[in-house]
Amino acid sequence: MNIRTTSLSYNFDSEGNTTSVTVSLSGQGGSDYINANMAVTAEELTKDQTFDDLTKKDITTIARAKLAKAMAVKE
């Protein structure tokens, strides 16, 4: 299934610091489809990363990995 990014939304605290980025993802394959909003938080960044350093591609990669982990079938 091809999953594409449909939006990025930056969330800020009262001092203007980025607290998280919400990534909207959508995909369809045949009769299957998925829509998800994944919030990337500071806790999910490495110790050397900040939101100001990350590109759209970097943030999307983190969100996609988080989606894959959340959707993994647990038996």
C-alpha positions in Angstrom: 0.0 0.0 0.0 1.3 3.4 -0.9 1.0 5.7 2.1 1.4 9.4 1.5 1.7 12.4 3.8 -1.3 14.7 3.5 -0.3 17.3 6.1 2.2 18.4 8.8 1.0 20.5 11.7 3.5 22.0 14.1 2.4 22.5 17.8 4.0 25.2 19.9 4.1 26.0 23.6 3.4 29.5 25.0 7.1 30.5 24.4 7.0 29.5 20.7 9.0 26.3 21.1 7.9 23.3 19.0 6.4 20.6 21.3 5.3 18.1 18.6 4.5 17.7 15.0 1.3 16.0 13.9 1.7 14.1 10.6 -1.4 13.0 8.7 -0.9 9.9 6.5 -3.3 8.3 4.1 -3.1 5.3 1.8 -5.2 3.0 -0.3 -4.6 -0.4 -1.9 -7.5 -2.0 -3.6 -10.4 -2.1 -1.2 -8.1 -1.5 1.8 -7.4 2.0 3.1 -5.8 3.8 6.1 -6.0 7.3 7.5 -3.8 8.1 10.5 -2.6 11.1 12.5 0.7 10.4 14.2 2.1 12.9 16.7 5.9 13.0 16.7 7.1 14.2 20.1 10.4 15.4 21.4 10.8 12.0 23.3 10.9 10.3 19.9 13.9 12.3 18.7 17.5 11.3 19.3 19.5 13.2 21.8 21.2 15.2 19.0 17.9 16.1 17.2 15.6 19.0 17.7 12.5 19.9 15.7 14.3 22.9 14.3 17.0 20.6 12.8 14.6 18.1 11.1 13.3 18.3 7.6 9.8 17.3 6.4 11.3 14.1 5.2 12.9 13.3 8.6 9.7 14.0 10.5 7.7 11.9 8.0 10.1 9.0 8.4 9.7 9.0 12.2 5.9 9.2 11.8 5.8 6.3 9.3 7.9 4.1 11.6 5.6 5.0 14.5 2.6 4.0 12.3 4.1 0.7 11.3 4.8 -0.1 15.0 1.3 0.9 16.0 -0.3 -1.2 13.3 1.9 -4.3 13.8 -0.3 -7.4 14.5 0.3 -8.7 18.0 -0.6 -12.3 18.6 
